[in-house]
Amino acid sequence: MSDITILDEIKNAVDSTDVLLFMKGSPQFPQCGFSSTVCQILNHLGLEFKSVDVLQNAEIRDGIKQFSSWPTIPQLYVKGEFIGGCDIVREMFESGELAEYLTSKGVTVSS
Amino acid sequence: MRIAQTIRTRLEQSLAPERLEIIDESHRHAGHSGASPSGETHFSLVIVTGAFAGKNRVARHRMIYEILDDLMNAPIHALTLSTLTPDEAASAQ
């Protein structure tokens, strides 16, 4: 059967990855300042994360917006849960909530 | 100021904000993808309203995205949001 929809694929990806970032470009070469900011924060926390470059796939780029009813990229997921976009990740990082949250989910943080 | 004014009118009608700042940051993104020569593509909003009470950040941002739904992606390419209740805004000062 080939009726797996893009939303199923996205769900599988976020559920099977501890920390997954949908972004524009790659962590090495981000193509957008907001995506770049989130990568810097995740790197600062010493996190191992995977990323999906939505610029490589229009179906994912549209699908991810539907998936979380969230119209913008980047989008961060931890253990299947949607955390937010750049502003939310930055606010949570600055207040210390992000590290706390990750630790509570069993994700190793180095600082 | 056309789009900024639309944003202001909609948010004032829907959220009755105590404080609403709309900053057009488009000039900082001139030449990037999504930027338009006429500006009004990249905005930063500060919204202080009691309507956010009891809602987490994701829910607050979704409220804004819903109000501006037909403007998202185009003409608005990027939207930076700071969403606070009056109490949070007071303690942040």
N, CA and C atoms of all chains as a GROMACS GRO file, in nm:
protein
  612
    1MET      N    1   0.085  -0.120   0.000
    1MET     CA    2   0.000   0.000   0.000
    1MET      C    3   0.088   0.124   0.000
    2SER      N    4   0.050   0.219  -0.084
    2SER     CA    5   0.131   0.340  -0.090
    2SER      C    6   0.047   0.461  -0.047
    3ASP      N    7  -0.050   0.435   0.042
    3ASP     CA    8  -0.136   0.546   0.080
    3ASP      C    9  -0.091   0.613   0.210
    4ILE      N   10   0.039   0.598   0.241
    4ILE     CA   11   0.093   0.671   0.356
    4ILE      C   12   0.102   0.818   0.316
    5THR      N   13   0.036   0.901   0.391
    5THR     CA   14   0.034   1.042   0.355
    5THR      C   15   0.157   1.111   0.413
    6ILE      N   16   0.178   1.233   0.366
    6ILE     CA   17   0.292   1.310   0.414
    6ILE      C   18   0.277   1.337   0.565
    7LEU      N   19   0.152   1.350   0.612
    7LEU     CA   20   0.131   1.375   0.755
    7LEU      C   21   0.171   1.253   0.838
    8ASP      N   22   0.144   1.133   0.783
    8ASP     CA   23   0.189   1.011   0.852
    8ASP      C   24   0.341   1.006   0.858
    9GLU      N   25   0.402   1.041   0.746
    9GLU     CA   26   0.549   1.040   0.742
    9GLU      C   27   0.607   1.136   0.845
   10ILE      N   28   0.547   1.254   0.854
   10ILE     CA   29   0.595   1.353   0.951
   10ILE      C   30   0.576   1.300   1.092
   11LYS      N   31   0.459   1.240   1.117
   11LYS     CA   32   0.433   1.187   1.251
   11LYS      C   33   0.535   1.080   1.288
   12ASN      N   34   0.562   0.990   1.193
   12ASN     CA   35   0.663   0.887   1.219
   12ASN      C   36   0.798   0.950   1.252
   13ALA      N   37   0.833   1.053   1.176
   13ALA     CA   38   0.964   1.116   1.196
   13ALA      C   39   0.972   1.182   1.334
   14VAL      N   40   0.870   1.257   1.374
   14VAL     CA   41   0.879   1.327   1.503
   14VAL      C   42   0.870   1.228   1.619
   15ASP      N   43   0.794   1.119   1.599
   15ASP     CA   44   0.781   1.022   1.707
   15ASP      C   45   0.907   0.939   1.727
   16SER      N   46   0.983   0.921   1.621
   16SER     CA   47   1.098   0.830   1.631
   16SER      C   48   1.230   0.905   1.652
   17THR      N   49   1.223   1.037   1.668
   17THR     CA   50   1.345   1.115   1.686
   17THR      C   51   1.334   1.196   1.814
   18ASP      N   52   1.435   1.190   1.900
   18ASP     CA   53   1.429   1.264   2.027
   18ASP      C   54   1.413   1.413   2.003
   19VAL      N   55   1.503   1.469   1.923
   19VAL     CA   56   1.499   1.613   1.898
   19VAL      C   57   1.506   1.633   1.747
   20LEU      N   58   1.397   1.686   1.691
   20LEU     CA   59   1.389   1.701   1.546
   20LEU      C   60   1.352   1.845   1.512
   21LEU      N   61   1.431   1.905   1.424
   21LEU     CA   62   1.408   2.043   1.384
   21LEU      C   63   1.374   2.048   1.235
   22PHE      N   64   1.257   2.104   1.205
   22PHE     CA   65   1.224   2.134   1.066
   22PHE      C   66   1.271   2.275   1.039
   23MET      N   67   1.358   2.291   0.942
   23MET     CA   68   1.424   2.420   0.922
   23MET      C   69   1.445   2.448   0.774
   24LYS      N   70   1.492   2.569   0.747
   24LYS     CA   71   1.531   2.603   0.610
   24LYS      C   72   1.683   2.593   0.601
   25GLY      N   73   1.730   2.503   0.516
   25GLY     CA   74   1.872   2.478   0.506
   25GLY      C   75   1.914   2.370   0.604
   26SER      N   76   2.044   2.361   0.630
   26SER     CA   77   2.098   2.260   0.721
   26SER      C   78   2.163   2.330   0.839
   27PRO      N   79   2.188   2.258   0.949
   27PRO     CA   80   2.256   2.322   1.062
   27PRO      C   81   2.390   2.384   1.021
   28GLN      N   82   2.459   2.324   0.925
   28GLN     CA   83   2.586   2.380   0.877
   28GLN      C   84   2.562   2.503   0.792
   29PHE      N   85   2.456   2.499   0.712
   29PHE     CA   86   2.426   2.611   0.621
   29PHE      C   87   2.280   2.651   0.629
   30PRO      N   88   2.241   2.713   0.741
   30PRO     CA   89   2.102   2.755   0.753
   30PRO      C   90   2.070   2.861   0.648
   31GLN      N   91   1.949   2.854   0.593
   31GLN     CA   92   1.910   2.948   0.487
   31GLN      C   93   1.816   3.056   0.540
   32CYS      N   94   1.808   3.069   0.671
   32CYS     CA   95   1.715   3.166   0.727
   32CYS      C   96   1.763   3.197   0.868
   33GLY      N   97   1.753   3.323   0.906
   33GLY     CA   98   1.804   3.366   1.037
   33GLY      C   99   1.734   3.299   1.154
   34PHE      N  100   1.605   3.271   1.138
   34PHE     CA  101   1.530   3.212   1.248
   34PHE      C  102   1.572   3.066   1.267
   35SER      N  103   1.590   2.995   1.156
   35SER     CA  104   1.638   2.857   1.164
   35SER      C  105   1.778   2.854   1.224
   36SER      N  106   1.860   2.950   1.185
   36SER     CA  107   1.996   2.958   1.234
   36SER      C  108   1.999   2.978   1.386
   37THR      N  109   1.910   3.066   1.435
   37THR     CA  110   1.904   3.092   1.580
   37THR      C  111   1.874   2.965   1.658
   38VAL      N  112   1.774   2.888   1.610
   38VAL     CA  113   1.737   2.767   1.682
   38VAL      C  114   1.854   2.667   1.681
   39CYS      N  115   1.922   2.653   1.568
   39CYS     CA  116   2.039   2.563   1.562
   39CYS      C  117   2.144   2.605   1.663
   40GLN      N  118   2.170   2.736   1.671
   40GLN     CA  119   2.271   2.784   1.765
   40GLN      C  120   2.234   2.749   1.909
   41ILE      N  121   2.105   2.762   1.941
   41ILE     CA  122   2.060   2.731   2.077
   41ILE      C  123   2.078   2.582   2.105
   42LEU      N  124   2.036   2.498   2.010
   42LEU     CA  125   2.047   2.354   2.030
   42LEU      C  126   2.194   2.313   2.043
   43ASN      N  127   2.280   2.374   1.962
   43ASN     CA  128   2.423   2.345   1.971
   43ASN      C  129   2.479   2.391   2.105
   44HIS      N  130   2.434   2.509   2.148
   44HIS     CA  131   2.480   2.563   2.275
   44HIS      C  132   2.447   2.469   2.390
   45LEU      N  133   2.332   2.404   2.381
   45LEU     CA  134   2.289   2.311   2.485
   45LEU      C  135   2.356   2.174   2.469
   46GLY      N  136   2.438   2.163   2.365
   46GLY     CA  137   2.510   2.038   2.343
   46GLY      C  138   2.420   1.923   2.302
   47LEU      N  139   2.309   1.958   2.237
   47LEU     CA  140   2.212   1.854   2.201
   47LEU      C  141   2.250   1.784   2.073
   48GLU      N  142   2.221   1.655   2.070
   48GLU     CA  143   2.225   1.585   1.943
   48GLU      C  144   2.087   1.600   1.882
   49PHE      N  145   2.080   1.654   1.762
   49PHE     CA  146   1.948   1.666   1.700
   49PHE      C  147   1.955   1.636   1.552
   50LYS      N  148   1.838   1.600   1.499
   50LYS     CA  149   1.829   1.578   1.356
   50LYS      C  150   1.750   1.693   1.296
   51SER      N  151   1.774   1.719   1.169
   51SER     CA  152   1.701   1.828   1.106
   51SER      C  153   1.646   1.783   0.972
   52VAL      N  154   1.538   1.848   0.931
   52VAL     CA  155   1.480   1.826   0.800
   52VAL      C  156   1.481   1.961   0.729
   53ASP      N  157   1.537   1.964   0.610
   53ASP     CA  158   1.542   2.088   0.532
   53ASP      C  159   1.415   2.097   0.447
   54VAL      N  160   1.324   2.185   0.488
   54VAL     CA  161   1.195   2.192   0.416
   54VAL      C  162   1.210   2.251   0.276
   55LEU      N  163   1.322   2.318   0.253
   55LEU     CA  164   1.343   2.376   0.119
   55LEU      C  165   1.368   2.268   0.014
   56GLN      N  166   1.402   2.147   0.062
   56GLN     CA  167   1.429   2.036  -0.031
   56GLN      C  168   1.302   1.963  -0.070
   57ASN      N  169   1.190   1.992  -0.004
   57ASN     CA  170   1.072   1.912  -0.027
   57ASN      C  171   0.946   1.995   0.000
   58ALA      N  172   0.879   2.036  -0.107
   58ALA     CA  173   0.763   2.125  -0.094
   58ALA      C  174   0.649   2.057  -0.019
   59GLU      N  175   0.640   1.925  -0.034
   59GLU     CA  176   0.533   1.851   0.034
   59GLU      C  177   0.551   1.857   0.186
   60ILE      N  178   0.675   1.839   0.230
   60ILE     CA  179   0.702   1.848   0.374
   60ILE      C  180   0.683   1.993   0.421
   61ARG      N  181   0.728   2.086   0.338
   61ARG     CA  182   0.717   2.227   0.376
   61ARG      C  183   0.571   2.266   0.401
   62ASP      N  184   0.480   2.220   0.316
   62ASP     CA  185   0.338   2.248   0.337
   62ASP      C  186   0.281   2.159   0.447
   63GLY      N  187   0.324   2.032   0.446
   63GLY     CA  188   0.269   1.935   0.540
   63GLY      C  189   0.298   1.970   0.685
   64ILE      N  190   0.418   2.018   0.712
   64ILE     CA  191   0.455   2.046   0.850
   64ILE      C  192   0.373   2.163   0.906
   65LYS      N  193   0.332   2.252   0.817
   65LYS     CA  194   0.248   2.364   0.862
   65LYS      C  195   0.110   2.316   0.904
   66GLN      N  196   0.058   2.219   0.828
   66GLN     CA  197  -0.071   2.157   0.864
   66GLN      C  198  -0.058   2.074   0.990
   67PHE      N  199   0.051   1.999   0.995
   67PHE     CA  200   0.069   1.899   1.101
   67PHE      C  201   0.050   1.960   1.239
   68SER      N  202   0.107   2.078   1.262
   68SER     CA  203   0.095   2.141   1.393
   68SER      C  204   0.010   2.267   1.391
   69SER      N  205  -0.065   2.288   1.284
   69SER     CA  206  -0.141   2.413   1.270
   69SER      C  207  -0.050   2.531   1.305
   70TRP      N  208   0.062   2.535   1.239
   70TRP     CA  209   0.163   2.636   1.269
   70TRP      C  210   0.220   2.683   1.135
   71PRO      N  211   0.200   2.810   1.101
   71PRO     CA  212   0.228   2.849   0.963
   71PRO      C  213   0.373   2.884   0.932
   72THR      N  214   0.462   2.872   1.030
   72THR     CA  215   0.598   2.918   1.005
   72THR      C  216   0.702   2.809   1.032
   73ILE      N  217   0.819   2.829   0.975
   73ILE     CA  218   0.937   2.745   0.991
   73ILE      C  219   1.042   2.835   1.058
   74PRO      N  220   1.124   2.791   1.148
   74PRO     CA  221   1.146   2.655   1.196
   74PRO      C  222   1.038   2.606   1.295
   75GLN      N  223   1.038   2.474   1.314
   75GLN     CA  224   0.952   2.410   1.414
   75GLN      C  225   1.036   2.304   1.485
   76LEU      N  226   1.032   2.309   1.619
   76LEU     CA  227   1.110   2.213   1.698
   76LEU      C  228   1.019   2.111   1.765
   77TYR      N  229   1.059   1.984   1.756
   77TYR     CA  230   0.986   1.874   1.820
   77TYR      C  231   1.079   1.798   1.913
   78VAL      N  232   1.028   1.764   2.032
   78VAL     CA  233   1.104   1.683   2.126
   78VAL      C  234   1.018   1.563   2.163
   79LYS      N  235   1.069   1.444   2.134
   79LYS     CA  236   0.996   1.320   2.163
   79LYS      C  237   0.852   1.326   2.116
   80GLY      N  238   0.833   1.371   1.996
   80GLY     CA  239   0.700   1.371   1.936
   80GLY      C  240   0.616   1.494   1.969
   81GLU      N  241   0.665   1.576   2.060
   81GLU     CA  242   0.585   1.691   2.102
   81GLU      C  243   0.633   1.820   2.036
   82PHE      N  244   0.539   1.900   1.991
   82PHE     CA  245   0.574   2.028   1.929
   82PHE      C  246   0.609   2.130   2.037
   83ILE      N  247   0.727   2.186   2.028
   83ILE     CA  248   0.773   2.284   2.129
   83ILE      C  249   0.741   2.426   2.085
   84GLY      N  250   0.766   2.457   1.959
   84GLY     CA  251   0.737   2.591   1.911
   84GLY      C  252   0.831   2.631   1.800
   85GLY      N  253   0.822   2.759   1.764
   85GLY     CA  254   0.911   2.815   1.664
   85GLY      C  255   1.025   2.891   1.728
   86CYS      N  256   1.090   2.974   1.650
   86CYS     CA  257   1.211   3.042   1.697
   86CYS      C  258   1.188   3.127   1.823
   87ASP      N  259   1.082   3.206   1.826
   87ASP     CA  260   1.059   3.295   1.941
   87ASP      C  261   1.040   3.217   2.069
   88ILE      N  262   0.962   3.109   2.059
   88ILE     CA  263   0.932   3.029   2.179
   88ILE      C  264   1.058   2.957   2.226
   89VAL      N  265   1.133   2.899   2.132
   89VAL     CA  266   1.256   2.830   2.169
   89VAL      C  267   1.353   2.929   2.236
   90ARG      N  268   1.361   3.049   2.180
   90ARG     CA  269   1.453   3.148   2.237
   90ARG      C  270   1.409   3.191   2.376
   91GLU      N  271   1.280   3.217   2.393
   91GLU     CA  272   1.230   3.257   2.526
   91GLU      C  273   1.254   3.146   2.628
   92MET      N  274   1.227   3.021   2.586
   92MET     CA  275   1.245   2.908   2.679
   92MET      C  276   1.392   2.887   2.712
   93PHE      N  277   1.478   2.911   2.613
   93PHE     CA  278   1.621   2.898   2.636
   93PHE      C  279   1.668   3.004   2.735
   94GLU      N  280   1.627   3.128   2.712
   94GLU     CA  281   1.674   3.238   2.796
   94GLU      C  282   1.627   3.224   2.940
   95SER      N  283   1.507   3.168   2.960
   95SER     CA  284   1.455   3.155   3.096
   95SER      C  285   1.503   3.027   3.164
   96GLY      N  286   1.574   2.942   3.088
   96GLY     CA  287   1.621   2.816   3.146
   96GLY      C  288   1.520   2.703   3.134
   97GLU      N  289   1.399   2.737   3.089
   97GLU     CA  290   1.293   2.636   3.078
   97GLU      C  291   1.327   2.525   2.979
   98LEU      N  292   1.397   2.562   2.873
   98LEU     CA  293   1.422   2.465   2.768
   98LEU      C  294   1.509   2.351   2.819
   99ALA      N  295   1.619   2.389   2.888
   99ALA     CA  296   1.708   2.287   2.943
   99ALA      C  297   1.633   2.199   3.043
  100GLU      N  298   1.550   2.264   3.126
  100GLU     CA  299   1.472   2.191   3.225
  100GLU      C  300   1.377   2.092   3.158
  101TYR      N  301   1.310   2.142   3.056
  101TYR     CA  302   1.213   2.060   2.985
  101TYR      C  303   1.281   1.939   2.921
  102LEU      N  304   1.395   1.965   2.855
  102LEU     CA  305   1.466   1.856   2.788
  102LEU      C  306   1.511   1.752   2.888
  103THR      N  307   1.564   1.799   3.000
  103THR     CA  308   1.609   1.706   3.103
  103THR      C  309   1.492   1.622   3.153
  104SER      N  310   1.377   1.687   3.172
  104SER     CA  311   1.260   1.615   3.222
  104SER      C  312   1.213   1.509   3.122
  105LYS      N  313   1.247   1.530   2.994
  105LYS     CA  314   1.209   1.433   2.892
  105LYS      C  315   1.318   1.327   2.871
  106GLY      N  316   1.424   1.337   2.951
  106GLY     CA  317   1.530   1.239   2.938
  106GLY      C  318   1.628   1.266   2.826
  107VAL      N  319   1.630   1.391   2.777
  107VAL     CA  320   1.725   1.428   2.672
  107VAL      C  321   1.846   1.491   2.739
  108THR      N  322   1.965   1.446   2.701
  108THR     CA  323   2.086   1.493   2.767
  108THR      C  324   2.125   1.633   2.721
  109VAL      N  325   2.145   1.719   2.818
  109VAL     CA  326   2.183   1.858   2.793
  109VAL      C  327   2.317   1.880   2.859
  110SER      N  328   2.409   1.951   2.791
  110SER     CA  329   2.544   1.961   2.849
  110SER      C  330   2.569   2.092   2.922
  111SER      N  331   2.474   2.187   2.918
  111SER     CA  332   2.500   2.310   2.994
  111SER      C  333   2.372   2.362   3.056
  112MET      N  334   0.246   5.146   0.498
  112MET     CA  335   0.186   5.114   0.628
  112MET      C  336   0.058   5.032   0.612
  113ARG      N  337   0.028   4.991   0.492
  113ARG     CA  338  -0.099   4.925   0.466
  113ARG      C  339  -0.115   4.796   0.547
  114ILE      N  340  -0.013   4.711   0.543
  114ILE     CA  341  -0.024   4.582   0.610
  114ILE      C  342  -0.014   4.599   0.761
  115ALA      N  343   0.076   4.687   0.803
  115ALA     CA  344   0.089   4.714   0.947
  115ALA      C  345  -0.045   4.761   1.003
  116GLN      N  346  -0.114   4.844   0.928
  116GLN     CA  347  -0.243   4.896   0.974
  116GLN      C  348  -0.347   4.785   0.982
  117THR      N  349  -0.344   4.694   0.886
  117THR     CA  350  -0.436   4.579   0.888
  117THR      C  351  -0.409   4.493   1.011
  118ILE      N  352  -0.280   4.469   1.038
  118ILE     CA  353  -0.244   4.389   1.156
  118ILE      C  354  -0.298   4.456   1.282
  119ARG      N  355  -0.276   4.588   1.290
  119ARG     CA  356  -0.318   4.660   1.410
  119ARG      C  357  -0.469   4.653   1.428
  120THR      N  358  -0.543   4.679   1.322
  120THR     CA  359  -0.689   4.680   1.331
  120THR      C  360  -0.741   4.544   1.376
  121ARG      N  361  -0.687   4.438   1.315
  121ARG     CA  362  -0.736   4.303   1.348
  121ARG      C  363  -0.706   4.266   1.492
  122LEU      N  364  -0.581   4.293   1.535
  122LEU     CA  365  -0.543   4.252   1.670
  122LEU      C  366  -0.618   4.335   1.774
  123GLU      N  367  -0.640   4.463   1.744
  123GLU     CA  368  -0.714   4.547   1.839
  123GLU      C  369  -0.857   4.498   1.853
  124GLN      N  370  -0.916   4.459   1.741
  124GLN     CA  371  -1.055   4.413   1.746
  124GLN      C  372  -1.066   4.279   1.818
  125SER      N  373  -0.970   4.189   1.795
  125SER     CA  374  -0.984   4.054   1.848
  125SER      C  375  -0.933   4.040   1.991
  126LEU      N  376  -0.828   4.116   2.026
  126LEU     CA  377  -0.761   4.090   2.154
  126LEU      C  378  -0.767   4.206   2.252
  127ALA      N  379  -0.816   4.320   2.208
  127ALA     CA  380  -0.821   4.439   2.293
  127ALA      C  381  -0.690   4.455   2.371
  128PRO      N  382  -0.576   4.464   2.304
  128PRO     CA  383  -0.448   4.465   2.377
  128PRO      C  384  -0.430   4.592   2.458
  129GLU      N  385  -0.364   4.572   2.573
  129GLU     CA  386  -0.326   4.684   2.657
  129GLU      C  387  -0.209   4.758   2.591
  130ARG      N  388  -0.125   4.680   2.524
  130ARG     CA  389  -0.012   4.738   2.453
  130ARG      C  390   0.007   4.661   2.323
  131LEU      N  391   0.033   4.731   2.215
  131LEU     CA  392   0.056   4.664   2.088
  131LEU      C  393   0.163   4.741   2.011
  132GLU      N  394   0.276   4.675   1.991
  132GLU     CA  395   0.382   4.736   1.911
  132GLU      C  396   0.397   4.657   1.783
  133ILE      N  397   0.402   4.728   1.672
  133ILE     CA  398   0.422   4.662   1.542
  133ILE      C  399   0.544   4.726   1.479
  134ILE      N  400   0.649   4.646   1.469
  134ILE     CA  401   0.774   4.699   1.416
  134ILE      C  402   0.801   4.633   1.281
  135ASP      N  403   0.815   4.715   1.179
  135ASP     CA  404   0.845   4.663   1.046
  135ASP      C  405   0.996   4.646   1.034
  136GLU      N  406   1.039   4.520   1.029
  136GLU     CA  407   1.183   4.491   1.022
  136GLU      C  408   1.225   4.452   0.882
  137SER      N  409   1.139   4.481   0.784
  137SER     CA  410   1.164   4.434   0.648
  137SER      C  411   1.297   4.482   0.592
  138HIS      N  412   1.335   4.604   0.630
  138HIS     CA  413   1.459   4.660   0.576
  138HIS      C  414   1.580   4.575   0.613
  139ARG      N  415   1.568   4.504   0.728
  139ARG     CA  416   1.681   4.420   0.771
  139ARG      C  417   1.693   4.295   0.687
  140HIS      N  418   1.592   4.268   0.607
  140HIS     CA  419   1.592   4.146   0.528
  140HIS      C  420   1.592   4.175   0.378
  141ALA      N  421   1.622   4.300   0.342
  141ALA     CA  422   1.620   4.338   0.201
  141ALA      C  423   1.708   4.244   0.120
  142GLY      N  424   1.654   4.195   0.010
  142GLY     CA  425   1.732   4.107  -0.077
  142GLY      C  426   1.721   3.960  -0.042
  143HIS      N  427   1.671   3.927   0.080
  143HIS     CA  428   1.652   3.786   0.115
  143HIS      C  429   1.532   3.732   0.040
  144SER      N  430   1.521   3.599   0.038
  144SER     CA  431   1.401   3.540  -0.020
  144SER      C  432   1.284   3.582   0.068
  145GLY      N  433   1.173   3.613   0.005
  145GLY     CA  434   1.055   3.653   0.081
  145GLY      C  435   1.047   3.803   0.103
  146ALA      N  436   1.158   3.874   0.081
  146ALA     CA  437   1.155   4.020   0.098
  146ALA      C  438   1.097   4.083  -0.029
  147SER      N  439   1.030   4.195  -0.009
  147SER     CA  440   0.972   4.264  -0.123
  147SER      C  441   1.029   4.406  -0.124
  148PRO      N  442   1.050   4.464  -0.243
  148PRO     CA  443   1.106   4.599  -0.248
  148PRO      C  444   1.019   4.700  -0.173
  149SER      N  445   0.890   4.673  -0.165
  149SER     CA  446   0.801   4.768  -0.097
  149SER      C  447   0.799   4.748   0.054
  150GLY      N  448   0.874   4.651   0.107
  150GLY     CA  449   0.879   4.628   0.251
  150GLY      C  450   0.752   4.558   0.299
  151GLU      N  451   0.726   4.570   0.430
  151GLU     CA  452   0.607   4.510   0.491
  151GLU      C  453   0.599   4.358   0.472
  152THR      N  454   0.713   4.292   0.487
  152THR     CA  455   0.715   4.145   0.479
  152THR      C  456   0.758   4.083   0.612
  153HIS      N  457   0.842   4.154   0.687
  153HIS     CA  458   0.895   4.102   0.813
  153HIS      C  459   0.854   4.195   0.927
  154PHE      N  460   0.774   4.142   1.019
  154PHE     CA  461   0.727   4.223   1.131
  154PHE      C  462   0.765   4.160   1.263
  155SER      N  463   0.781   4.247   1.362
  155SER     CA  464   0.798   4.201   1.499
  155SER      C  465   0.685   4.262   1.581
  156LEU      N  466   0.612   4.178   1.654
  156LEU     CA  467   0.498   4.227   1.731
  156LEU      C  468   0.521   4.205   1.880
  157VAL      N  469   0.485   4.305   1.959
  157VAL     CA  470   0.478   4.289   2.104
  157VAL      C  471   0.331   4.310   2.140
  158ILE      N  472   0.270   4.208   2.199
  158ILE     CA  473   0.128   4.215   2.229
  158ILE      C  474   0.108   4.184   2.377
  159VAL      N  475   0.048   4.277   2.447
  159VAL     CA  476   0.017   4.257   2.589
  159VAL      C  477  -0.134   4.260   2.604
  160THR      N  478  -0.191   4.148   2.643
  160THR     CA  479  -0.336   4.143   2.659
  160THR      C  480  -0.376   4.037   2.761
  161GLY      N  481  -0.484   4.065   2.834
  161GLY     CA  482  -0.538   3.968   2.928
  161GLY      C  483  -0.591   3.843   2.858
  162ALA      N  484  -0.613   3.853   2.727
  162ALA     CA  485  -0.666   3.738   2.653
  162ALA      C  486  -0.568   3.620   2.653
  163PHE      N  487  -0.441   3.646   2.689
  163PHE     CA  488  -0.342   3.537   2.690
  163PHE      C  489  -0.339   3.462   2.823
  164ALA      N  490  -0.412   3.512   2.922
  164ALA     CA  491  -0.406   3.450   3.055
  164ALA      C  492  -0.446   3.304   3.047
  165GLY      N  493  -0.370   3.220   3.114
  165GLY     CA  494  -0.402   3.078   3.119
  165GLY      C  495  -0.367   3.001   2.993
  166LYS      N  496  -0.303   3.068   2.897
  166LYS     CA  497  -0.265   2.999   2.773
  166LYS      C  498  -0.113   2.990   2.763
  167ASN      N  499  -0.064   2.877   2.716
  167ASN     CA  500   0.081   2.865   2.700
  167ASN      C  501   0.127   2.938   2.574
  168ARG      N  502   0.258   2.941   2.552
  168ARG     CA  503   0.312   3.020   2.440
  168ARG      C  504   0.260   2.972   2.305
  169VAL      N  505   0.257   2.840   2.290
  169VAL     CA  506   0.212   2.786   2.160
  169VAL      C  507   0.068   2.831   2.133
  170ALA      N  508  -0.017   2.822   2.234
  170ALA     CA  509  -0.158   2.861   2.216
  170ALA      C  510  -0.168   3.011   2.184
  171ARG      N  511  -0.086   3.092   2.250
  171ARG     CA  512  -0.089   3.237   2.224
  171ARG      C  513  -0.048   3.268   2.081
  172HIS      N  514   0.060   3.204   2.037
  172HIS     CA  515   0.106   3.230   1.900
  172HIS      C  516   0.002   3.183   1.799
  173ARG      N  517  -0.062   3.069   1.828
  173ARG     CA  518  -0.164   3.020   1.736
  173ARG      C  519  -0.280   3.118   1.725
  174MET      N  520  -0.315   3.183   1.839
  174MET     CA  521  -0.422   3.284   1.834
  174MET      C  522  -0.386   3.394   1.733
  175ILE      N  523  -0.263   3.439   1.738
  175ILE     CA  524  -0.220   3.546   1.647
  175ILE      C  525  -0.221   3.496   1.502
  176TYR      N  526  -0.166   3.375   1.483
  176TYR     CA  527  -0.161   3.321   1.347
  176TYR      C  528  -0.302   3.306   1.290
  177GLU      N  529  -0.397   3.267   1.375
  177GLU     CA  530  -0.534   3.251   1.325
  177GLU      C  531  -0.595   3.385   1.285
  178ILE      N  532  -0.570   3.486   1.366
  178ILE     CA  533  -0.626   3.618   1.336
  178ILE      C  534  -0.566   3.673   1.206
  179LEU      N  535  -0.441   3.640   1.181
  179LEU     CA  536  -0.372   3.693   1.062
  179LEU      C  537  -0.362   3.589   0.950
  180ASP      N  538  -0.440   3.483   0.964
  180ASP     CA  539  -0.427   3.365   0.879
  180ASP      C  540  -0.403   3.394   0.730
  181ASP      N  541  -0.490   3.474   0.672
  181ASP     CA  542  -0.482   3.496   0.526
  181ASP      C  543  -0.364   3.585   0.487
  182LEU      N  544  -0.296   3.643   0.586
  182LEU     CA  545  -0.180   3.728   0.555
  182LEU      C  546  -0.048   3.652   0.570
  183MET      N  547  -0.056   3.533   0.636
  183MET     CA  548   0.067   3.459   0.663
  183MET      C  549   0.121   3.400   0.531
  184ASN      N  550   0.252   3.389   0.526
  184ASN     CA  551   0.328   3.348   0.406
  184ASN      C  552   0.334   3.462   0.306
  185ALA      N  553   0.219   3.512   0.264
  185ALA     CA  554   0.219   3.632   0.182
  185ALA      C  555   0.096   3.713   0.220
  186PRO      N  556   0.111   3.843   0.241
  186PRO     CA  557   0.233   3.923   0.229
  186PRO      C  558   0.331   3.911   0.347
  187ILE      N  559   0.285   3.856   0.462
  187ILE     CA  560   0.378   3.848   0.576
  187ILE      C  561   0.469   3.728   0.557
  188HIS      N  562   0.597   3.751   0.550
  188HIS     CA  563   0.691   3.641   0.530
  188HIS      C  564   0.744   3.592   0.665
  189ALA      N  565   0.760   3.682   0.759
  189ALA     CA  566   0.812   3.643   0.890
  189ALA      C  567   0.751   3.730   0.997
  190LEU      N  568   0.721   3.667   1.111
  190LEU     CA  569   0.655   3.736   1.219
  190LEU      C  570   0.721   3.695   1.350
  191THR      N  571   0.786   3.789   1.415
  191THR     CA  572   0.846   3.763   1.546
  191THR      C  573   0.745   3.806   1.652
  192LEU      N  574   0.715   3.714   1.745
  192LEU     CA  575   0.608   3.742   1.840
  192LEU      C  576   0.659   3.744   1.984
  193SER      N  577   0.616   3.846   2.057
  193SER     CA  578   0.634   3.847   2.201
  193SER      C  579   0.495   3.864   2.260
  194THR      N  580   0.447   3.761   2.329
  194THR     CA  581   0.308   3.758   2.375
  194THR      C  582   0.303   3.752   2.527
  195LEU      N  583   0.252   3.858   2.589
  195LEU     CA  584   0.254   3.865   2.734
  195LEU      C  585   0.117   3.904   2.790
  196THR      N  586   0.089   3.856   2.910
  196THR     CA  587  -0.027   3.907   2.983
  196THR      C  588   0.017   4.036   3.052
  197PRO      N  589  -0.077   4.121   3.095
  197PRO     CA  590  -0.038   4.244   3.166
  197PRO      C  591   0.050   4.215   3.288
  198ASP      N  592   0.020   4.108   3.361
  198ASP     CA  593   0.101   4.073   3.479
  198ASP      C  594   0.245   4.038   3.439
  199GLU      N  595   0.259   3.957   3.334
  199GLU     CA  596   0.393   3.919   3.289
  199GLU      C  597   0.470   4.040   3.240
  200ALA      N  598   0.401   4.130   3.170
  200ALA     CA  599   0.468   4.250   3.119
  200ALA      C  600   0.516   4.336   3.236
  201ALA      N  601   0.434   4.344   3.340
  201ALA     CA  602   0.471   4.426   3.456
  201ALA      C  603   0.592   4.366   3.527
  202SER      N  604   0.596   4.233   3.541
  202SER     CA  605   0.708   4.173   3.614
  202SER      C  606   0.834   4.165   3.528
  203ALA      N  607   0.819   4.184   3.397
  203ALA     CA  608   0.936   4.181   3.309
  203ALA      C  609   1.010   4.315   3.311
  204GLN      N  610   0.949   4.416   3.372
  204GLN     CA  611   1.011   4.549   3.368
  204GLN      C  612   1.105   4.574   3.483
   0.00000   0.00000   0.00000
